[in-house]
Amino acid sequence: MHEGSGDSNVPVARLPVGGRPTVSAFVAWAWLTILLSACGALDNGRGGERGRTFESISEDPEQPIADASMREAMQARVGQARVGPFESENGVTAQIDPGTILPIVFIHGAAGSAHQYLSQAMRWTQNGYPSDLVHAFEYDGSRAGVDPAVEDLSAFVQDLLETTDGYGQVYLVAHGRGTTVAAAYLADSQHLPNVAKYVAIDGAPCPLTVACLTLTQRILPGQGHVEVASSAESFSMQHAFLLEQTPDATRIEPALGPVSVAGRMVAFASNAGDAGGSVDFYPVDAQTGERMTPEPVASGTVGEGGHFGPVMVDGQVHYEIVAIERGEDLAQHFYLQPLLQGTTLLRLPAAGQDSEWYAHSRRGDGHANLVALRMREWRQRDVLEVEPAAGRSGQGPVDVMSEMVGDESIVLHMQDAADARQRSTLDALPWFPEQRLQAGIDVYLKASDPPDGTITLTHYPEGGANQSQTLSFPNWSSSKHSIVAVFMPD
């Protein structure tokens, strides 16, 4: 499942090509070992290309959307919505040595995307790192070979260096199969001058040609393959290695004011994105998922490659994002936990009428199809409780975690199975469990169009009630709607 696992490796700094170990190198290694040990005691971006600005709201293509109606609505409906002037993008007082700042390029693994680095990008921003220097290189994660990805990575890094003033090198951070892509890139001596340091996460081991840190499930015990890329502990080690100082904070806190969010609408695993679809942002009531404004606070057409935004949102408000792919009538409803810090790494896994997700889903007017997504493995020791629309389904809250889910999935599909209609058997659905990082179980969630109730999804990490995460949303029928609940890694 976890190809190229590097569990036999330990964190290690390497010398450039042709270098020989020196006393200073061993001193640096010893310092790094002590620093990384200290990181374990902690309690706790913007990247890629800019998407098309939503012309329907902002006439200036260089300015992110900050619609006055959005601010007025939030002031009226959310007493603690923080709109208006603010001191900085993230309110950070952390001091970072300017000499250590370089563009960061994250390379995802198989069936991955930039979304796996979303929480880390927010942590970088919160610790004072320039958000426009946190990037992600995306490729077709559904293909077995890496040669096209290596060629595209070379062009990506070269373009980044040419368009980012004052920086002659980058930091590479790769995960899973992305470490194979990075290793092949670094095997070309012409690329070595472009990379100052490299972090290899749970994949191919560190090469001998560049200063490198290895992070694996063995080094971060108890964490899964995806979690070692997205966890707070992983961030602490990355920060310490790349900047040679521990971060001020690893728990993501809300920014002082509105934050800029941009991203892509892409097919799961392949990361292909088409232009011409639409994306609408609605602030919603956290308790019910009901829209707080009759019209979206931001709306527009998806640009080339699936890009959308930037959009100004409030970091303490829950949002519904309604995405409709070009030429389709299926509305995909994404319900997100508050986006506490600005980012361009938000990814909406499109599941339109041409997708495999759609082809293997049973749809109808009377039941909802729900996907629970996060960039950390769902575990059997977790509790993931689904409460259908009250009084209409004939059932109470259901804990959907079981052996059918396993411990390696980040995408959990919940649908009413054809052979057990209007019952929640929690049996495995066909097809989905055979796909990488996915699971599917039979859960009946009564629905209607228009919705007539609320579905609530509550996650208790490892059963701990004091760390629960909850998302609520209307019971959209699956005939013309799909629902995706997006959790941040806890």
C-alpha positions in Angstrom: 0.0 0.0 0.0 2.8 2.4 0.9 5.2 2.0 -2.0 8.8 2.7 -1.4 8.5 3.0 2.4 11.7 4.3 3.9 11.1 3.0 7.4 14.7 1.8 7.7 16.0 5.4 7.4 16.6 7.9 10.2 16.8 11.7 9.9 20.1 12.6 8.3 21.7 15.6 6.6 23.7 14.8 3.5 26.5 16.7 1.7 26.3 18.1 -1.8 27.8 16.2 -4.7 31.5 15.5 -4.2 31.5 16.6 -0.6 33.3 14.7 2.1 32.3 14.5 5.8 33.9 17.2 7.9 33.9 18.0 11.6 31.4 20.8 10.9 29.1 18.4 9.1 29.1 16.0 12.1 28.4 18.9 14.5 25.5 20.0 12.3 24.1 16.5 12.3 24.4 16.3 16.1 22.7 19.7 16.4 19.9 18.6 14.1 19.3 15.4 16.1 18.9 17.4 19.4 16.7 19.9 17.7 14.4 17.3 16.3 14.1 15.6 19.6 13.0 18.9 21.1 10.4 19.2 18.5 8.6 16.1 19.8 7.9 17.9 23.0 5.8 20.6 21.2 2.1 20.4 22.0 1.2 21.0 19.5 0.7 29.4 1.1 0.0 30.1 -1.4 1.3 27.9 -4.3 0.9 26.9 -7.8 -0.6 29.0 -10.5 -3.2 31.7 -9.7 -6.7 30.8 -10.6 -9.1 32.9 -12.6 -10.5 35.8 -10.6 -14.3 35.7 -10.3 -15.1 38.5 -12.7 -18.8 38.5 -11.7 -17.8 40.1 -8.4 -14.4 41.7 -8.8 -13.6 43.7 -12.0 -10.0 44.0 -11.1 -8.2 40.7 -12.0 -5.3 41.6 -9.6 -7.5 41.9 -6.5 -9.0 39.0 -4.5 -12.7 39.1 -3.9 -13.8 41.1 -0.9 -17.5 41.7 -1.5 -19.2 44.3 0.7 -22.4 42.2 0.9 -20.3 39.3 2.3 -19.1 41.5 5.2 -22.6 42.9 5.9 -24.2 39.5 5.9 -21.5 38.1 8.3 -21.8 41.0 10.6 -25.6 40.5 10.7 -25.6 36.7 11.0 -22.4 35.8 12.9 -21.8 37.9 15.9 -18.1 37.1 16.1 -17.3 37.4 12.4 -14.1 39.3 12.1 -14.3 41.6 9.1 -12.8 45.0 8.4 -9.2 46.2 9.0 -6.6 43.9 10.3 -2.9 44.2 11.0 -1.5 41.5 8.8 -2.4 38.3 6.9 -2.0 36.1 9.9 -1.1 38.2 12.9 2.2 36.4 13.4 4.9 37.9 15.5 7.3 35.1 14.8 10.8 36.1 13.7 12.3 34.1 10.8 15.8 34.7 9.6 15.3 36.1 6.1 18.4 34.3 4.9 16.6 30.9 5.4 13.5 31.7 3.4 13.2 30.0 0.0 10.2 28.8 -2.1 8.9 25.5 -0.7 7.7 22.9 -3.3 5.6 20.0 -2.1 5.3 16.9 -4.3 2.4 14.6 -3.4 2.2 10.8 -3.6 0.0 8.4 -5.5 -3.6 9.3 -5.3 -2.5 12.5 -3.6 -2.8 16.2 -4.4 -1.7 19.6 -3.0 -4.5 19.2 -0.4 -2.2 16.8 1.6 -0.1 19.9 2.3 -2.9 22.3 3.1 -2.6 22.1 6.9 1.2 22.4 6.6 0.9 25.5 4.4 -1.4 27.1 6.9 1.2 26.3 9.7 4.0 27.9 7.6 1.9 31.0 7.2 1.0 31.2 10.8 4.7 31.0 11.7 5.4 34.0 9.6 6.5 32.3 6.4 5.5 34.2 3.2 2.3 32.4 2.1 3.1 33.1 -1.6 6.3 31.0 -1.3 4.5 27.7 -0.3 3.8 25.8 -3.6 2.7 22.4 -4.7 3.7 20.5 -7.8 0.8 18.2 -8.9 0.9 15.3 -11.5 -1.2 12.4 -12.4 -1.2 10.3 -9.3 -3.2 7.5 -10.9 -0.3 6.5 -13.3 2.4 4.0 -12.3 5.3 5.7 -14.1 7.0 8.9 -13.0 9.0 10.0 -16.1 6.4 12.6 -17.2 6.1 13.9 -13.7 9.9 14.3 -13.5 10.0 16.3 -16.7 7.1 18.5 -15.6 8.7 19.0 -12.2 11.9 20.3 -13.9 9.9 22.8 -15.8 7.9 23.8 -12.7 11.0 24.5 -10.6 12.7 26.4 -13.4 9.6 28.5 -14.0 9.3 29.2 -10.2 12.9 30.3 -10.0 12.6 32.6 -13.0 9.4 34.2 -11.7 10.2 34.4 -8.0 12.6 37.4 -7.6 15.7 37.0 -5.5 15.6 33.2 -4.9 18.1 30.9 -6.6 17.0 27.7 -4.9 14.0 25.9 -3.5 13.2 23.6 -0.7 11.7 20.3 -1.9 9.2 18.3 0.3 8.0 15.0 -1.2 5.6 12.3 0.1 5.2 8.7 -0.9 5.5 8.3 -4.7 6.5 11.9 -4.8 9.8 10.9 -3.2 10.5 8.7 -6.3 9.7 11.7 -8.5 12.0 13.9 -6.4 14.8 11.3 -6.4 14.7 11.0 -10.2 14.8 14.8 -10.4 17.8 15.0 -8.1 19.6 12.3 -9.9 20.2 14.8 -12.7 23.3 16.8 -11.7 21.9 19.8 -13.6 19.0 20.1 -11.1 21.1 19.9 -7.9 22.0 23.6 -7.8 18.2 24.4 -7.7 17.6 22.6 -4.4 19.0 23.8 -1.1 17.4 21.1 1.1 15.1 18.2 0.7 12.5 16.4 3.0 11.6 12.8 2.0 8.4 11.7 3.7 7.6 7.9 3.9 8.9 6.9 0.6 12.3 6.5 -1.2 15.3 7.2 1.0 17.3 10.3 1.0 19.8 10.6 -1.8 23.5 11.3 -1.1 23.5 14.4 -3.2 21.7 17.0 -1.2 21.1 18.0 2.5 18.1 15.8 3.3 15.7 14.8 6.1 13.8 11.5 6.1 10.5 11.3 7.9 8.7 7.9 8.2 6.0 6.1 10.1 8.8 4.6 12.2 10.2 8.0 13.1 6.6 9.3 13.9 5.2 6.2 15.5 1.4 5.7 15.5 0.9 7.9 12.4 -0.3 6.6 9.0 1.3 7.1 5.6 -0.7 10.2 4.8 -0.6 11.5 8.4 3.2 11.7 8.4 2.9 14.3 5.7 0.1 16.4 7.3 0.6 16.1 11.1 1.8 18.9 13.4 4.8 16.7 14.5 5.9 16.4 10.9 5.7 20.1 10.5 7.8 20.7 13.5 10.6 18.5 12.1 10.3 20.1 8.6 10.5 23.6 10.1 13.5 22.7 12.3 15.4 21.1 9.4 14.7 23.7 6.7 15.0 26.9 8.9 17.2 25.6 11.7 14.8 26.8 14.3 11.7 25.3 16.0 8.3 26.8 15.0 6.5 29.1 17.4 3.3 27.2 17.0 2.0 24.1 15.3 -1.7 24.4 16.3 -3.5 26.3 13.5 -5.3 29.3 14.9 -7.6 31.8 13.1 -6.0 34.7 11.3 -6.8 38.2 12.6 -9.0 39.1 9.6 -10.3 37.8 6.2 -8.0 35.3 4.5 -7.4 34.7 0.8 -8.3 31.3 -0.4 -7.8 29.8 -3.9 -7.5 26.3 -5.3 -8.5 23.9 -8.0 -11.4 21.6 -8.8 -9.8 18.3 -9.9 -10.5 14.7 -10.6 -9.4 12.5 -7.7 -6.0 10.8 -8.2 -5.4 12.2 -11.8 -5.5 15.8 -10.7 -6.9 16.8 -14.1 -8.9 20.0 -14.0 -11.2 21.5 -16.7 -12.1 25.1 -17.3 -15.7 26.3 -17.6 -17.3 24.9 -14.5 -18.7 27.1 -11.7 -17.9 27.5 -8.0 -20.1 29.3 -5.5 -19.2 30.1 -1.8 -21.9 30.3 0.8 -21.4 31.0 4.5 -23.4 28.5 6.5 -24.7 28.0 10.0 -22.3 25.6 11.7 -25.2 23.9 13.6 -27.4 23.2 10.6 -25.4 23.8 7.4 -28.1 26.2 6.3 -27.0 29.1 4.1 -26.7 32.4 5.8 -27.1 34.4 2.6 -29.6 33.7 -0.2 -26.9 34.4 -2.8 -23.3 33.3 -2.7 -20.8 35.7 -1.3 -18.4 34.8 -4.1 -19.2 33.2 -7.5 -17.5 32.6 -10.8 -16.3 30.5 -13.6 -13.5 27.9 -13.1 -10.4 28.8 -15.0 -7.8 26.8 -17.0 -6.7 23.6 -15.2 -9.6 23.8 -12.7 -8.3 26.9 -10.9 -10.6 29.2 -9.0 -10.2 32.2 -6.8 -8.7 34.0 -5.0 -11.6 34.5 -2.6 -11.7 36.5 0.7 -13.3 34.4 3.4 -13.7 34.7 7.2 -11.4 32.3 9.1 -14.0 31.5 11.7 -17.0 30.8 9.5 -18.1 27.5 8.0 -18.6 27.4 4.2 -20.5 25.5 1.6 -18.8 25.4 -1.8 -21.1 24.4 -4.6 -19.2 23.2 -7.6 -20.8 22.3 -11.0 -18.6 20.9 -13.8 -18.9 22.3 -17.3 -22.0 21.1 -19.1 -23.4 19.1 -16.1 -26.4 19.5 -13.8 -25.0 17.6 -10.8 -24.3 20.0 -7.9 -21.4 18.9 -5.7 -21.7 20.4 -2.2 -18.5 20.7 -0.2 -18.8 21.5 3.5 -15.6 22.7 5.1 -14.4 23.4 8.6 -13.3 27.0 8.9 -10.3 27.9 6.7 -8.2 29.5 9.5 -5.3 30.7 7.4 -5.0 31.8 3.7 -3.9 29.2 1.1 -4.0 28.3 -2.5 -3.8 24.6 -1.9 -7.5 24.0 -1.4 -8.6 21.1 -3.7 -12.2 20.1 -4.5 -12.2 16.4 -5.7 -14.6 16.7 -8.6 -17.0 13.7 -9.0 -19.0 14.7 -12.0 -21.1 12.6 -14.2 -18.1 11.4 -16.2 -16.1 10.3 -13.1 -15.6 6.8 -11.7 -17.0 7.9 -8.4 -20.3 8.8 -10.2 -20.3 5.6 -12.3 -20.0 3.4 -9.2 -22.6 5.3 -7.0 -26.2 4.4 -6.7 -28.4 7.5 -6.9 -32.0 8.3 -6.3 -34.4 10.9 -5.0 -34.8 9.4 -1.5 -31.3 9.0 -0.2 -28.1 11.0 0.1 -24.6 10.1 -1.0 -21.9 11.4 1.5 -18.1 11.4 1.3 -16.0 12.1 4.4 -12.6 13.4 3.4 -9.5 14.3 5.4 -5.7 14.2 5.0 -5.2 11.7 7.8 -6.2 8.1 7.8 -9.6 7.2 9.2 -8.9 4.6 11.9 -11.1 1.9 13.5 -10.3 3.3 16.9 -11.9 6.6 15.8 -15.6 7.3 16.2 -17.3 8.8 13.1 -20.9 9.3 14.0 -23.5 10.1 11.3 -26.9 11.4 12.5 -29.5 11.4 9.7 -32.2 14.0 9.4 -34.1 13.8 12.7 -37.4 11.9 12.7 -37.3 11.0 9.0 -34.9 8.1 8.6 -36.2 5.9 11.3 -32.7 5.5 12.8 -30.6 7.3 15.3 -26.8 8.2 15.2 -24.7 5.6 13.5 -20.9 5.0 14.1 -19.7 4.1 10.7 -16.2 3.1 11.7 -15.7 -0.7 11.4 -13.3 -3.3 10.0 -14.8 -2.5 6.6 -13.2 0.9 6.7 -9.8 -0.4 7.8 -6.9 1.9 8.8 -5.6 3.2 5.5 -8.4 5.2 4.0 -8.7 9.0 3.8 -11.8 9.0 1.6 -14.9 7.3 3.0 -18.0 6.9 0.8 -21.4 6.4 2.5 -24.3 5.3 0.3 -27.5 3.3 0.4 -26.6 -0.1 -1.0 -28.8 -1.5 -3.8 -29.2 -4.8 -2.0 -30.1 -3.3 1.4 -32.2 -0.3 0.6 -33.2 2.0 3.4 -31.1 0.2 5.9 -27.6 0.9 7.3 -25.8 -2.5 7.3 -22.3 -0.9 7.4 -21.3 -3.6 4.9 -18.7 -2.8 2.3 -19.9 -1.2 -0.9 -18.5 -2.6 -4.2 -15.6 -1.1 -6.0 -14.6 1.7 -3.6 -12.7 -0.4 -1.1 -10.6 -1.7 -4.0 -9.3 1.8 -4.8 -6.2 3.3 -3.2 -6.9 5.3 0.0 -10.7 4.8 -0.3 -13.4 2.9 1.5 -17.1 2.5 1.0 -19.9 1.4 3.4 -23.6 1.0 3.3 -25.3 3.8 5.2 -28.9 4.9 4.5 -29.4 8.7 4.8 -32.9 9.7 3.9 -33.0 12.8 1.6 -35.2 15.0 -0.5 -35.0 17.7 -3.1 -35.3 20.4 -1.8 -33.8 19.2 1.5 -36.1 18.9 4.5 -33.6 18.1 7.3 -30.1 18.2 8.5 -27.4 15.5 8.5 -24.7 15.8 11.1 -21.3 14.2 10.9 -19.2 14.2 14.1 -15.7 12.8 14.3 -14.2 11.8 17.7 -10.5 11.2 17.1 -9.7 7.8 18.8 -13.0 8.2 20.6 -11.9 11.4 22.4 -15.0 13.6 23.0 -12.9 16.6 23.9 -11.4 16.8 20.4 -14.6 16.3 18.4 -15.1 17.9 14.9 -18.6 18.4 13.6 -20.0 19.3 10.1 -23.7 19.7 9.4 -25.4 20.0 6.1 -28.9 19.7 4.4 -30.0 16.2 3.3 -29.6 16.7 -0.4 -30.9 13.8 -2.5 -28.3 12.0 -4.5 -30.2 12.1 -7.8 -28.9 15.6 -8.5 -26.5 16.3 -5.7 -23.4 14.9 -3.9 -22.1 15.9 -0.5 -18.5 16.0 0.5 -17.6 16.8 4.2 -14.0 18.1 4.4 -12.3 17.8 7.7 -8.9 19.3 8.6 -6.4 16.9 10.2 -6.9 17.1 14.0 
